[in-house]
Amino acid sequence: MELRQIIEQAWDNRELLKESNTVEAIRTVIEELDKGELRVAEPNGDEWQVNEWVKKAVLLYFPIQSMQTIEVGPFEFHDKIALKRNYEQLGVRVVPHAIARYGAFLNRGVVMMPSYVNIGAYVDSGTMVDTWATVGSCAQVGKNVHLSGGVGLGGVLEPVQAAPVIIEDGAFIGSRSILVEGCRIGREAVIGAGVTITGSSKIFDVTGSEEKIYKGYVPPRSVVIPGSYTKKFPAGEFQVPCALIIGQRKESTDLKTSLNDVLRDHAVAV
């Protein structure tokens, strides 16, 4: 019986978690996630395919695990999931106190400043996870992405139908940005400091003579800053946060450029 079928059956009947073949299948899925051989979501042309059954395996992993004490030098943790190991062999630079959980994939060339990567996440080669950035469960981060200090990528396990946060290749995410609820950031986009985007956030493209509105999606190479718009409520009119696309990243802009340099091109101080 293939892995997917075993996981789906155990999801519908938790009594199967008592059987050894089910436990082995769940552990195999988590191991393959850890190695990058399986992904919670994967590109399919210009779109992304979410593998819900893999998320189900992650959720089923918790009840089959026992709490254990994990000691790292003078530090002690008490949890059900082990920490990721063998960074030198993986070709990943990990600065104290960076932590990744077993079941998260970090490709060669990833740099983790003091930060956190949760189970089910996928972080591709050459990406910088800067200080106090968090990569939530099942978030998908592409190649040569820069997650600046304090960036928060939301996790998504439940409901299993929910799409994970997706950051495509070459994107630059500014300090203290919050990206959650299955939003998708297109390749080489630049997200300004303090931008919050959810799966239902309104993102206004104000570069043309008429506004264009996206929801939870930033097109490739867009330059985005925080904004607000007026919304009517029974108690009156109030300003509601949104994001503004103010321009396009230049072809000449180096992928490693600072966020401030890109924003200066559009006469924005952030």
C-alpha positions in Angstrom: 0.0 0.0 0.0 1.5 3.4 -0.9 2.2 6.0 1.7 -0.6 8.3 0.6 -3.2 5.7 1.0 -2.0 4.7 4.5 -2.0 8.3 5.6 -5.5 9.0 4.3 -6.8 5.8 6.0 -5.2 6.8 9.3 -6.6 10.3 9.0 -10.1 8.9 8.8 -9.6 6.2 11.4 -7.2 7.1 14.3 -7.3 3.6 15.6 -4.9 2.8 12.8 -2.2 4.8 14.7 -1.8 1.8 16.9 -0.6 -0.3 13.9 3.2 -0.5 13.2 2.8 -0.1 9.4 0.9 3.2 9.9 3.5 4.5 12.4 6.3 3.5 9.9 4.5 5.3 7.0 4.1 8.5 9.0 7.7 8.5 10.1 8.8 7.9 6.4 6.8 10.9 5.3 8.5 13.1 7.9 11.9 11.8 7.0 11.3 12.6 3.3 10.1 16.1 4.3 13.3 16.5 6.2 15.3 15.5 3.2 13.3 17.6 0.7 12.1 14.5 -1.1 8.5 15.3 -0.3 6.9 18.8 -0.1 3.7 20.1 1.4 3.3 22.2 -1.7 5.2 22.3 -5.0 5.3 24.4 -8.1 3.1 23.2 -11.0 3.8 25.5 -13.9 2.8 29.0 -12.8 0.6 27.6 -10.0 1.2 25.7 -6.9 -0.1 22.3 -5.9 -0.8 21.7 -2.2 -0.3 18.1 -1.1 -2.9 17.9 1.7 -2.1 14.3 2.5 1.5 15.3 3.5 0.1 17.9 5.9 -2.1 15.2 7.3 1.0 13.1 7.9 2.6 16.0 9.8 -0.5 16.3 12.1 -0.5 12.5 12.6 3.2 12.6 13.6 2.4 14.5 16.9 0.2 11.8 18.5 2.6 9.0 17.7 5.5 10.9 19.3 6.4 10.9 23.0 7.7 13.9 24.9 11.4 13.8 25.4 14.1 16.0 27.0 16.5 17.4 24.4 19.8 18.7 25.8 22.1 21.0 23.7 25.1 22.0 25.8 23.6 24.0 28.8 20.3 24.3 27.1 17.3 22.0 27.7 14.1 21.6 25.7 11.1 19.3 26.3 9.2 18.5 23.2 7.8 15.8 20.9 9.9 16.6 17.8 13.7 16.4 17.6 15.9 19.2 16.4 17.4 19.1 12.9 21.0 17.9 12.8 24.1 17.5 10.6 24.2 21.0 9.3 27.9 20.8 8.1 27.0 17.8 6.0 23.9 19.6 4.6 26.0 22.7 3.7 23.8 25.0 5.9 25.2 27.8 8.1 23.5 28.0 11.4 24.3 30.8 13.8 23.5 30.4 17.5 20.6 30.5 18.6 19.0 29.4 15.3 16.7 26.4 15.5 15.1 24.2 12.9 12.9 21.3 13.8 13.3 17.8 12.3 10.9 17.5 9.3 11.9 20.9 7.9 14.1 21.0 4.8 17.0 23.4 4.5 18.8 23.2 1.1 22.5 23.8 0.6 23.7 27.4 1.1 20.9 28.4 3.4 22.0 30.8 6.2 20.1 30.8 9.5 20.8 33.7 11.8 19.2 33.4 15.2 15.8 32.3 13.9 13.3 29.5 13.7 12.1 27.0 11.0 9.2 24.8 11.9 8.3 21.2 10.8 7.1 20.8 7.2 8.7 24.0 6.0 10.9 24.0 2.8 13.7 26.6 2.5 15.6 26.4 -0.8 19.3 27.1 -1.6 21.0 30.4 -1.0 18.2 31.8 1.2 19.0 34.0 4.2 16.7 33.6 7.3 17.8 36.7 9.2 17.7 37.4 12.9 14.4 36.6 14.7 12.7 35.6 11.5 10.3 32.7 11.8 9.4 30.3 9.0 6.1 28.7 10.1 5.0 25.1 9.6 4.8 24.1 6.0 5.8 27.5 4.6 7.6 27.2 1.2 10.5 29.5 0.6 12.3 29.6 -2.7 15.9 30.1 -3.8 18.0 33.2 -3.0 15.2 34.7 -0.8 16.1 37.2 1.9 13.9 37.1 5.0 14.9 40.2 6.9 15.1 40.6 10.7 11.8 39.8 12.5 9.9 38.6 9.4 7.1 36.3 10.3 5.9 33.6 7.8 2.8 32.0 9.2 2.4 28.3 9.7 -0.5 26.3 8.4 -1.4 22.8 9.4 -5.1 23.1 10.2 -7.5 23.1 8.4 -5.7 20.8 6.0 -7.3 22.4 3.0 -5.5 25.7 3.8 -2.7 26.7 1.5 0.8 27.4 3.0 2.6 30.7 2.8 4.6 30.7 -0.5 7.6 32.9 -1.1 9.0 32.4 -4.6 12.6 32.6 -5.8 14.6 35.8 -5.3 12.0 37.7 -3.2 13.2 40.2 -0.7 11.1 40.5 2.4 11.6 43.6 4.5 12.0 43.7 8.3 9.0 42.9 10.5 6.8 42.0 7.6 4.1 39.5 8.4 3.0 37.1 5.7 0.3 34.6 6.7 -2.8 32.6 5.8 -1.6 31.1 2.5 -0.5 34.4 0.8 1.9 34.0 -2.1 4.7 36.3 -3.0 5.8 36.2 -6.6 9.4 35.7 -7.7 11.8 38.6 -7.1 9.2 40.7 -5.5 10.3 43.3 -2.9 8.1 43.6 0.3 8.8 46.8 2.3 9.3 46.8 6.0 6.2 46.3 8.1 3.9 45.1 5.3 1.2 42.6 6.5 -0.3 40.3 3.9 -2.9 37.6 4.6 -4.7 35.3 2.2 -7.5 37.8 2.0 -5.5 41.1 2.1 -6.3 43.7 -0.5 -3.2 44.6 -2.5 -3.6 47.7 -4.6 -1.5 48.1 -7.7 -1.4 51.9 -7.9 1.2 52.2 -10.7 -1.4 52.8 -13.5 -4.1 55.3 -14.1 -6.6 53.0 -12.5 -6.1 50.8 -9.5 -5.8 47.0 -9.8 -6.6 44.8 -6.8 -5.1 41.5 -5.9 -6.0 39.4 -2.9 -3.3 37.6 -1.0 -1.0 37.5 -4.1 1.9 39.8 -5.0 2.9 39.5 -8.7 6.5 38.9 -9.6 9.0 41.8 -9.3 6.5 44.0 -7.6 7.7 46.6 -5.1 5.3 46.7 -2.1 4.9 49.1 0.8 2.3 49.4 3.6 -0.9 51.4 2.9 -4.5 51.9 4.0 -7.9 52.5 2.5 -11.1 53.9 3.8 -13.8 51.4 4.7 -17.4 52.1 5.9 -18.6 50.5 9.1 -21.9 51.0 11.0 -20.0 53.3 13.4 -18.4 55.4 10.7 -15.5 55.4 8.2 -12.1 54.1 9.3 -8.8 53.3 7.8 -8.1 49.6 7.1 -4.5 48.3 6.4 -3.6 47.1 2.9 -0.5 46.8 0.8 0.4 49.0 -2.2 2.3 48.0 -5.3 4.2 51.1 -6.2 6.4 49.9 -9.0 8.4 47.1 -10.5 11.9 45.9 -9.6 14.4 46.9 -12.3 16.0 44.2 -14.3 19.3 45.8 -13.4 18.7 45.4 -9.7 21.0 42.8 -8.1 19.2 40.1 -6.2 21.3 40.8 -3.1 20.6 44.6 -3.1 19.3 46.2 0.1 15.6 46.9 0.5 16.3 50.6 1.0 18.1 50.8 -2.4 15.1 49.4 -4.2 12.6 51.6 -2.4 14.8 54.7 -3.2 14.3 53.9 -6.9 10.6 54.6 -6.3 11.2 57.7 -4.0 9.8 55.9 -0.9 11.5 56.2 2.5 10.8 53.2 4.7 
